[in-house]
């Protein structure tokens, strides 16, 4: 089931890294015709794959049939991701819809449309998988329940993003500029994300338990026993709920919520019906272990770590595309749509990063957290035998092999074997706790280093230098295709000036003026450069005054008159500098203290009368 979380996040990454383009690979009619053809072909192929397994069951060929079923389910689910990617990148379906006014105002709605489309793809897989699932496991649930349970279990992983993105869209759609401008800055995005992450981590369980249609466990023996165990462990909670996943037929339990007001203990009806009271106690003790060992809080850090990793990786990827000349030329000379190529490359990198992070890093911690929760049973009971017998029942009733591998859990057999070792040697309990503590320590150190690198690349001086260099490369590339554009040389001069590349500043602004001599802004900037450059070898007082006078004739504004005053000043014309400074101060609406200081400087330089 947790694999479905991965599928949804992958398709979200695929969609979010796509950049709509005016140039599409097909016409709208061709794209949508191909879309419906692919859907029909996929449905037929999926039905055929599961019918092959059903025919083996009908012939009594049960050898490895469980493995074949889950392999087919995995393959068809992965195929839905490729099908979705074809819809987005091959058929450019978002490009035909994003121009609609509603979607342009609230882009999250368009993303929601495509996420619903993906849910439909998975629903096709689950619909055709149901008959095989029913014949294989003799499950007493309807096709509708099977499909809806898969959907309802997986969708909550999207709720935080939908809320995060939707609220951001609303902020941008409002007539107030300040919140939107703050949200567009790096600091604003980080602040907004962290605030939202904490908020959703706290109240998210309240929304999820309602989405799953959980209901309170009635007062009685089971509730009183669970409540007594929680009190004994010192764990507070909001409620104990029935978890109707897969019609409540699964033997499972769960706990969610960082704070007691929004913390819920979930139990399925089958768990209460099929397990002995001591076994139920062992399962609840396992869930209490997740809370006592702070696993839910660490999961929050893991998601923050992933966001930091994606920010740093995205920056590095962009810099690679720009700075690695062969790669840049490959994309630039391919003849294909550049937006689609770069967004496709970004999507591929982000997907690989996601798979590596969650499959190996996050998966490592999930498996070891589950083992640590297993061993927490010994904090409340002398033996874990009830938990061992529960795991054996789960293996027997599910029809799945006890050796079946799992990326987020150790196999049932591995869990049982570790508990059996703990039964005879309690040092295995402390070994697991130490292993988890050391692993978390290493992770937090790496997270801190990643945070520092991300800060430097986006907010610190390192980021400013890199972004400046990146922008320079982009502008130089544009100049190659449009060498007579004065605005490009103006922007290039600004970049060189910030980097204190004085020769580059002079050459860029002089080139801009040669193409457009009446540009007051460039005249002013170049005059200031010649009048005040830190490297005196690049100063030219007479040229500065000439340019400043031209700029002042074209535009009477405070900063231009201030440049004129400074140019008079460096040429020893102090009275003229004072008069121009007075004009600048009279027109100034902000930074008046600066203009007053300038005026005082010019006045002090004048000889006494």
VODREN-850442 format. One record per residue (C-alpha): residue number from 1; chain; x negated, y, z. Coordinates in steps of 0.001 Angstrom, whole numbers. Layout:
// residues N
   pos   unit         x         y         z
   NUM      A         X         Y         Z
...
This chain:
// residues 609
   pos   unit         x         y         z
     1      A         0         0         0
     2      A     -2796      2447       847
     3      A     -4028      2011     -2713
     4      A      -984      3988     -3810
     5      A     -2382      6978     -1901
     6      A     -5478      6793     -4062
     7      A     -3427      6638     -7258
     8      A     -1445      9757     -6381
     9      A     -4509     11776     -5432
    10      A     -6284     10715     -8624
    11      A     -3446     11867    -10870
    12      A     -3298     15114     -8908
    13      A     -7005     15648     -9621
    14      A     -6461     14838    -13287
    15      A     -3683     17388    -13540
    16      A     -5358     20146    -11517
    17      A     -8607     20018    -13523
    18      A     -6723     20388    -16829
    19      A     -6706     23854    -18396
    20      A     -3734     24523    -20740
    21      A     -4805     25618    -24199
    22      A     -3160     27284    -27185
    23      A     -4957     24797    -29442
    24      A     -3449     21330    -28960
    25      A     -4424     18024    -30548
    26      A      -909     17443    -31916
    27      A      2243     19398    -32599
    28      A      4946     19365    -29945
    29      A      7034     16866    -31933
    30      A      4057     14554    -32479
    31      A      2980     14721    -28836
    32      A      6390     13896    -27413
    33      A      6986     11167    -30025
    34      A      3685      9553    -29021
    35      A      4594     10009    -25365
    36      A      7837      8030    -25662
    37      A      6110      5381    -27763
    38      A      3450      4910    -25072
    39      A      6079      4635    -22339
    40      A      7976      1943    -24247
    41      A      4763        45    -25044
    42      A      3600       232    -21431
    43      A      6945     -1025    -20115
    44      A      6891     -3965    -22523
    45      A      3285     -4876    -21627
    46      A      4007     -4672    -17880
    47      A      7060     -6912    -18203
    48      A      5056     -9415    -20244
    49      A      2215     -9553    -17667
    50      A      4490    -10332    -14730
    51      A      6586    -12800    -16704
    52      A      3396    -14814    -17343
    53      A      2967    -15172    -13569
    54      A      6639    -16100    -13129
    55      A      6277    -18893    -15684
    56      A      3289    -20281    -13717
    57      A      5381    -20231    -10537
    58      A      8245    -21999    -12336
    59      A      5808    -24759    -13384
    60      A      4587    -25093     -9789
    61      A      1097    -23736    -10569
    62      A       451    -21897     -7292
    63      A     -3362    -22093     -7297
    64      A     -4731    -18539     -6941
    65      A     -1285    -17197     -7878
    66      A     -1338    -14650     -5045
    67      A     -4646    -13293     -6312
    68      A     -3325    -13170     -9884
    69      A      -217    -11254     -8780
    70      A     -2193     -8608     -6904
    71      A     -4764     -8363     -9684
    72      A     -2010     -7774    -12237
    73      A      -365     -5229     -9960
    74      A     -3704     -3452     -9585
    75      A     -4454     -3506    -13326
    76      A     -1032     -2132    -14289
    77      A     -1237       532    -11578
    78      A     -4645      1625    -12828
    79      A     -3233      1663    -16348
    80      A      -634      4196    -15189
    81      A     -3508      6543    -14332
    82      A     -5017      6178    -17812
    83      A     -1579      6678    -19349
    84      A     -1108      9830    -17303
    85      A     -4552     11093    -18379
    86      A     -3610     10498    -22033
    87      A      -408     12492    -21505
    88      A     -2356     15385    -20050
    89      A     -5623     15451    -22009
    90      A     -4752     13564    -25182
    91      A     -1216     14784    -25845
    92      A     -1638     18161    -24063
    93      A      1879     17928    -22640
    94      A      1289     20649    -19971
    95      A       264     23080    -22723
    96      A      3741     22886    -24262
    97      A      5465     23660    -20966
    98      A      3267     26062    -19012
    99      A      4382     29097    -21087
   100      A      7917     28838    -19702
   101      A      8597     31790    -17379
   102      A      9515     29651    -14372
   103      A      6371     27540    -14637
   104      A      4148     30591    -15163
   105      A      5561     32217    -12021
   106      A      5424     29059     -9880
   107      A      2858     26676    -11458
   108      A      3433     24157     -8650
   109      A      6803     23325    -10223
   110      A      5107     22199    -13435
   111      A      2684     20079    -11421
   112      A      5680     18572     -9636
   113      A      7238     17661    -12983
   114      A      4142     15692    -13963
   115      A      3851     14046    -10556
   116      A      7456     12875    -10945
   117      A      6495     11556    -14374
   118      A      3713      9551    -12749
   119      A      6099      8206    -10130
   120      A      8249      6970    -13001
   121      A      5255      5088    -14409
   122      A      4641      3397    -11069
   123      A      8365      2670    -10754
   124      A      8138       761    -14045
   125      A      5332     -1379    -12587
   126      A      7169     -2041     -9321
   127      A     10443     -2761    -11104
   128      A      8932     -5514    -13221
   129      A      6740     -6750    -10330
   130      A      9770     -7295     -8080
   131      A     10938    -10614     -9548
   132      A      7427    -12047     -9206
   133      A      7105    -10663     -5692
   134      A     10460    -12194     -4740
   135      A      9632    -15640     -6108
   136      A      6152    -15623     -4596
   137      A      6919    -14392     -1077
   138      A     10649    -15163      -727
   139      A     11152    -11594       459
   140      A     14693    -10744      1519
   141      A     14826     -7237       102
   142      A     16500     -5832     -2993
   143      A     14702     -4515     -6063
   144      A     15843     -1005     -5179
   145      A     14450     -1280     -1651
   146      A     11157     -2679     -2943
   147      A     10684       174     -5423
   148      A     11859      2948     -3095
   149      A      9722      1647      -215
   150      A      6613      1825     -2377
   151      A      7515      5349     -3449
   152      A      8518      6647       -21
   153      A      5399      5222      1618
   154      A      3112      6943      -882
   155      A      4691     10340     -1522
   156      A      3861     11908      1890
   157      A       221     12094       767
   158      A      1383     14768     -1723
   159      A      3465     16824       715
   160      A       513     18846      2122
   161      A      -639     19827     -1361
   162      A      2901     20687     -2499
   163      A      3376     22958       509
   164      A      -116     24465       205
   165      A       215     25184     -3511
   166      A      3876     26198     -3380
   167      A      3361     28763      -604
   168      A       356     30187     -2493
   169      A      2556     30571     -5593
   170      A      5188     32389     -3560
   171      A      2550     34738     -2123
   172      A      1343     35595     -5632
   173      A      4921     36089     -6851
   174      A      5767     38572     -4076
   175      A      5429     42318     -4822
   176      A      2844     42735     -2036
   177      A      -691     42894     -3435
   178      A     -2791     42634      -272
   179      A     -1964     38993       640
   180      A     -2470     37820     -2951
   181      A     -5769     39691     -3282
   182      A     -7034     38201       -12
   183      A     -5941     34738     -1119
   184      A     -7944     35130     -4344
   185      A    -11202     35615     -2432
   186      A    -13387     32730     -1277
   187      A    -12926     33706      2363
   188      A     -9183     33974      1855
   189      A     -8945     30545       274
   190      A    -11018     28948      3062
   191      A     -8971     30679      5778
   192      A     -5679     29732      4147
   193      A     -6750     26120      3629
   194      A     -8018     25621      7184
   195      A     -4941     27249      8720
   196      A     -2644     25127      6592
   197      A     -4643     21967      7247
   198      A     -4329     22418     11009
   199      A      -628     23271     10724
   200      A       190     20243      8564
   201      A     -1902     17976     10783
   202      A       142     19083     13782
   203      A      3698     19152     12416
   204      A      3229     16815      9427
   205      A      4314     13710     11358
   206      A      7683     15352     12069
   207      A      8279     15780      8332
   208      A      6943     12351      7402
   209      A      9078     10397      9876
   210      A     12175     12140      8529
   211      A     11086     11465      4947
   212      A     10672      7784      5805
   213      A     14150      7843      7374
   214      A     12882      6547     10690
   215      A     15371      6222     13555
   216      A     14807      6095     17339
   217      A     14327      2694     18916
   218      A     17325      2143     21157
   219      A     16970      1930     24924
   220      A     16374     -1618     26026
   221      A     13723     -4179     26830
   222      A     11449     -3431     23828
   223      A     11476       322     24301
   224      A     10919       111     28047
   225      A      8013     -2307     27581
   226      A      6312       -94     24959
   227      A      6885      3001     27092
   228      A      5374      1297     30142
   229      A      2278       302     28168
   230      A      1822      3859     26881
   231      A      2089      5258     30398
   232      A      -422      2705     31621
   233      A     -2853      3830     28886
   234      A     -2179      7513     29566
   235      A      -854      8193     26054
   236      A      2035     10628     25662
   237      A      4301     10696     22615
   238      A      7462     12300     21242
   239      A      9410      9173     20333
   240      A      9331      5477     19445
   241      A     10876      4931     16012
   242      A     12046      2132     13767
   243      A      9962      2100     10570
   244      A     12201       850      7731
   245      A      9367       323      5232
   246      A     10207     -2499      2789
   247      A     13548     -2904      4515
   248      A     11791     -3409      7846
   249      A     10672     -6892      6747
   250      A      6963     -6305      7298
   251      A      5241     -7110     10602
   252      A      3485     -3819     11168
   253      A      3312      -772     13399
   254      A      1728      2645     13275
   255      A      1083      5834     15164
   256      A       827      9383     13845
   257      A       423     12810     15399
   258      A     -2476     14776     16915
   259      A      -429     16311     19728
   260      A      2140     14631     21936
   261      A      5038     16848     20850
   262      A      4765     15541     17292
   263      A      3336     12084     17982
   264      A      5385      9062     16967
   265      A      4986      5340     17507
   266      A      6392      3361     14557
   267      A      7507      -276     14718
   268      A      9287     -2388     12117
   269      A     12294     -4510     13091
   270      A     10428     -7649     11970
   271      A      7594     -6904     14387
   272      A     10025     -6850     17321
   273      A     11960     -9860     16050
   274      A      9136    -12232     15129
   275      A      6492    -11469     17742
   276      A      6371    -12495     21358
   277      A      6409     -9653     23932
   278      A      2674    -10122     24635
   279      A      1962     -9920     20913
   280      A      3972     -6704     20600
   281      A      1949     -5327     23529
   282      A     -1281     -6195     21710
   283      A      -137     -4452     18519
   284      A       897     -1320     20446
   285      A     -2423     -1402     22304
   286      A     -4154     -1385     18926
   287      A     -2191      1743     17921
   288      A     -2927      3385     21281
   289      A     -6604      2696     20553
   290      A     -6409      4940     17475
   291      A     -5243      7820     19671
   292      A     -7606      7224     22576
   293      A    -10602      6919     20238
   294      A     -9607     10163     18437
   295      A     -9398      8455     15043
   296      A     -6629     10742     13748
   297      A     -8721     13813     14570
   298      A    -11711     12349     12760
   299      A     -9538     11692      9696
   300      A     -8924     15448      9639
   301      A    -12676     16052      9561
   302      A    -13028     13554      6718
   303      A    -10555     15507      4599
   304      A    -12380     18751      5381
   305      A    -15582     16985      4384
   306      A    -14078     15955      1092
   307      A    -12938     19518       359
   308      A    -16451     20799      1121
   309      A    -17931     18124     -1086
   310      A    -15645     19010     -3999
   311      A    -16438     22732     -3671
   312      A    -20196     22100     -3716
   313      A    -19915     19461     -6447
   314      A    -17773     21729     -8623
   315      A    -20266     24564     -8306
   316      A    -23146     22243     -9156
   317      A    -21206     20857    -12109
   318      A    -20522     24313    -13527
   319      A    -24154     25307    -13095
   320      A    -25221     22084    -14803
   321      A    -22982     22802    -17788
   322      A    -24457     26268    -18116
   323      A    -28112     25685    -17271
   324      A    -28761     22267    -18800
   325      A    -29229     23434    -22349
   326      A    -28850     20058    -24140
   327      A    -25567     19384    -22351
   328      A    -24317     22901    -23073
   329      A    -25231     22584    -26742
   330      A    -23564     19177    -26914
   331      A    -20259     20633    -25734
   332      A    -20673     23867    -27644
   333      A    -21495     22130    -30927
   334      A    -18989     19288    -30737
   335      A    -16341     21160    -32703
   336      A    -13700     20105    -30159
   337      A    -11609     22386    -27973
   338      A    -14071     23703    -25393
   339      A    -11454     24209    -22679
   340      A    -10247     20627    -23001
   341      A    -13789     19231    -23069
   342      A    -14946     21114    -19981
   343      A    -11757     20416    -18028
   344      A    -11960     16757    -19062
   345      A    -15577     16578    -17937
   346      A    -14625     18250    -14656
   347      A    -11789     15798    -14158
   348      A    -14093     12817    -14751
   349      A    -16678     14111    -12269
   350      A    -14051     14887     -9619
   351      A    -12444     11464    -10033
   352      A    -15778      9679     -9673
   353      A    -16586     11764     -6614
   354      A    -13177     10999     -5113
   355      A    -13498      7262     -5707
   356      A    -16984      7099     -4213
   357      A    -16044      9198     -1189
   358      A    -12811      7436      -276
   359      A    -13758      3941     -1365
   360      A    -17125      3854       366
   361      A    -17403      6661      2953
   362      A    -13798      7020      4070
   363      A    -13224      3290      3614
   364      A    -16215      2500      5822
   365      A    -14818      4587      8661
   366      A    -11258      3265      8230
   367      A    -12452      -334      8483
   368      A    -14562       354     11539
   369      A    -11855      2463     13182
   370      A     -9458      -450     12731
   371      A    -11979     -2801     14310
   372      A    -12520      -360     17157
   373      A     -8737      -188     17679
   374      A     -8680     -3999     17745
   375      A    -11302     -4081     20479
   376      A     -9459     -1374     22464
   377      A     -7008     -4136     23406
   378      A     -9627     -5214     25969
   379      A     -9245     -1844     27720
   380      A     -5680     -2829     28656
   381      A     -5784     -6625     28711
   382      A     -8232     -9335     29690
   383      A     -7848    -11167     26377
   384      A     -7075    -10356     22740
   385      A     -5500    -13758     22101
   386      A     -2029    -12207     21541
   387      A     -3514     -9914     18866
   388      A     -5282    -12885     17277
   389      A     -2033    -14856     17124
   390      A      -296    -11799     15655
   391      A     -2867    -11590     12854
   392      A     -2367    -15293     12182
   393      A      1394    -14767     11940
   394      A       935    -11858      9541
   395      A     -1230    -14046      7296
   396      A      1304    -16890      7449
   397      A      4459    -14820      6854
   398      A      3055    -12516      4184
   399      A      1959    -15384      1986
   400      A     -1352    -13620      1402
   401      A     -4745    -15183      1940
   402      A     -6451    -14376      5251
   403      A     -9642    -13817      3231
   404      A     -8106    -11266       893
   405      A    -10475     -8264       735
   406      A     -9239     -4821      1672
   407      A    -11019     -1502      1196
   408      A     -9509       101      4333
   409      A     -9264     -2995      6601
   410      A    -11517     -5921      7239
   411      A     -9808     -9093      6068
   412      A     -7558    -10834      8586
   413      A    -10096    -13625      8958
   414      A    -12916    -11131      9623
   415      A    -10799     -9355     12243
   416      A     -9971    -12642     13979
   417      A    -13593    -13807     13925
   418      A    -14807    -10546     15468
   419      A    -12195    -10735     18229
   420      A    -13205    -14319     18943
   421      A    -16791    -13127     19391
   422      A    -15562    -10474     21805
   423      A    -13687    -13159     23736
   424      A    -16952    -14900     24580
   425      A    -19311    -11894     24667
   426      A    -17978     -8459     25661
   427      A    -21140     -6767     24340
   428      A    -19590     -6922     20854
   429      A    -17045     -4343     22059
   430      A    -19713     -1830     23068
   431      A    -21678     -2596     19892
   432      A    -18705     -1524     17792
   433      A    -18215      1652     19845
   434      A    -21902      2550     19444
   435      A    -21789      1837     15720
   436      A    -18825      4168     15277
   437      A    -20411      6937     17415
   438      A    -23689      6807     15485
   439      A    -21859      6802     12148
   440      A    -19761      9805     13161
   441      A    -22890     11622     14318
   442      A    -24600     11104     10975
   443      A    -21438     12159      9142
   444      A    -21048     15369     11180
   445      A    -24690     16284     10532
   446      A    -24146     15763      6791
   447      A    -20887     17732      6991
   448      A    -22687     20637      8672
   449      A    -25431     20668      6037
   450      A    -22791     20493      3318
   451      A    -20943     23403      4907
   452      A    -24099     25507      5002
   453      A    -24830     24703      1355
   454      A    -21235     25476       360
   455      A    -21363     28788      2228
   456      A    -24630     29776       607
   457      A    -23406     28832     -2864
   458      A    -20108     30677     -2578
   459      A    -20472     33474       -29
   460      A    -24148     33911       894
   461      A    -27006     35512     -1008
   462      A    -27763     32268     -2803
   463      A    -24244     32250     -4210
   464      A    -24518     35849     -5328
   465      A    -27767     35148     -7180
   466      A    -26465     31967     -8785
   467      A    -23167     33565     -9807
   468      A    -25012     36547    -11198
   469      A    -27245     34261    -13262
   470      A    -24241     32236    -14349
   471      A    -22403     35360    -15491
   472      A    -25525     36512    -17312
   473      A    -25646     33237    -19257
   474      A    -22002     33547    -20192
   475      A    -22370     37149    -21375
   476      A    -25521     36347    -23364
   477      A    -23621     33501    -25006
   478      A    -20809     35902    -25894
   479      A    -23310     38422    -27281
   480      A    -24621     35740    -29646
   481      A    -21173     35503    -31223
   482      A    -20297     39207    -30903
   483      A    -23562     41216    -31001
   484      A    -21885     44592    -31651
   485      A    -19639     44644    -28595
   486      A    -20708     47569    -26335
   487      A    -18668     46270    -23381
   488      A    -20765     43103    -23218
   489      A    -23997     45122    -22998
   490      A    -22403     47316    -20328
   491      A    -21581     44227    -18199
   492      A    -25047     42815    -18827
   493      A    -26611     46071    -17617
   494      A    -24538     45897    -14419
   495      A    -25804     42363    -13757
   496      A    -29420     43356    -14376
   497      A    -29048     46424    -12160
   498      A    -27745     44281     -9259
   499      A    -30690     41918     -9785
   500      A    -33124     44870     -9942
   501      A    -34210     43880    -13433
   502      A    -34973     47461    -14357
   503      A    -36204     46891    -17911
   504      A    -33197     44698    -18657
   505      A    -30890     47352    -17171
   506      A    -32352     50087    -19331
   507      A    -32295     48047    -22542
   508      A    -28739     46774    -22040
   509      A    -27225     50196    -21298
   510      A    -29196     51898    -24052
   511      A    -27880     49268    -26489
   512      A    -24341     49842    -25248
   513      A    -24688     53592    -25789
   514      A    -26105     53049    -29264
   515      A    -22903     51174    -30150
   516      A    -20562     53570    -28284
   517      A    -22211     56980    -27497
   518      A    -19117     58528    -25847
   519      A    -18750     55989    -23025
   520      A    -18755     58178    -19898
   521      A    -19215     55206    -17542
   522      A    -22356     53916    -19289
   523      A    -23732     57459    -19684
   524      A    -23293     57960    -15939
   525      A    -24838     54622    -14984
   526      A    -27854     55040    -17199
   527      A    -28359     58618    -15952
   528      A    -28338     57374    -12359
   529      A    -30811     54650    -13285
   530      A    -33241     57127    -14862
   531      A    -32834     59546    -11940
   532      A    -33117     57193     -8961
   533      A    -34734     53891    -10040
   534      A    -36764     52295     -7226
   535      A    -39571     51633     -9694
   536      A    -40743     55115    -10604
   537      A    -42200     53902    -13881
   538      A    -38631     53548    -15175
   539      A    -37602     57069    -14176
   540      A    -36993     59719    -16822
   541      A    -35659     62913    -15198
   542      A    -35068     64822    -18423
   543      A    -33214     61892    -20049
   544      A    -31176     61476    -16848
   545      A    -30018     65117    -16928
   546      A    -29150     64949    -20614
   547      A    -27034     61816    -20137
   548      A    -25384     63151    -16955
   549      A    -24331     66376    -18715
   550      A    -22758     64349    -21549
   551      A    -20891     62168    -19057
   552      A    -19597     65223    -17128
   553      A    -18279     66787    -20350
   554      A    -16329     63591    -21078
   555      A    -15000     62974    -17547
   556      A    -14747     65156    -14439
   557      A    -14741     62624    -11602
   558      A    -16546     62636     -8220
   559      A    -19061     59901     -8959
   560      A    -19987     61373    -12357
   561      A    -20422     64862    -10898
   562      A    -22513     63328     -8111
   563      A    -24801     61758    -10744
   564      A    -25044     65152    -12456
   565      A    -25952     66749     -9104
   566      A    -28596     64082     -8456
   567      A    -30035     64620    -11950
   568      A    -30299     68390    -11303
   569      A    -31927     67582     -7961
   570      A    -34696     65319     -9386
   571      A    -35406     68019    -11997
   572      A    -35901     70651     -9274
   573      A    -32700     72516    -10158
   574      A    -31438     72639     -6545
   575      A    -28814     75385     -6870
   576      A    -27201     73661     -9851
   577      A    -27339     70396     -7862
   578      A    -25548     72097     -4932
   579      A    -22809     73509     -7180
   580      A    -22214     70137     -8878
   581      A    -22181     68491     -5423
   582      A    -19495     70958     -4264
   583      A    -17346     69999     -7271
   584      A    -17797     66277     -6507
   585      A    -16780     66773     -2857
   586      A    -13732     68824     -3852
   587      A    -12475     65993     -6102
   588      A    -13336     63125     -3744
   589      A    -10502     61217     -2085
   590      A    -12679     58600      -384
   591      A    -16349     58269       636
   592      A    -16266     61951      1547
   593      A    -18976     61462      4163
   594      A    -21355     60339      1412
   595      A    -20646     63426      -708
   596      A    -21122     65661      2339
   597      A    -24522     64069      3007
   598      A    -25479     64631      -636
   599      A    -24378     68261      -434
   600      A    -26417     68763      2727
   601      A    -29467     67268       986
   602      A    -29105     69659     -1951
   603      A    -28570     72668       352
   604      A    -31676     71876      2403
   605      A    -33724     71636      -789
   606      A    -32787     75138     -1954
   607      A    -35461     77806     -1281
   608      A    -34407     80584      1116
   609      A    -33086     83686      -566
